[in-house]
């Protein structure tokens, strides 16, 4: 894979996250968040939620990368993907506050 293919992958990740309503419905982030809040009522509920969202999305993009390039994601691409995911966390929080 060359840098153009990697840039295409990163663009696809951004585009996928831009359609976060579909991701929320698919992964049921809000339902999981509410269950966690009701059952466990952790003091750091926000940290738990952010961590779970990041973990699920990172796994999604690792699998997407593997299926697209037939290779594991290297650390530099992983860092880029994690930064993109983190940049969408305010949007995700906004979505939760609307529910």
ABEGO torsion letter per residue (X at the ends): XBAAAAAAAAAAAAAAAAAAAAAAAAAGAAAAAAAAAAAAGBABAAAAAAAAAAAAAAAAAAAAAAAAAGBBBBAAAAAAAAAAAAAAAAAAAAAAAAX
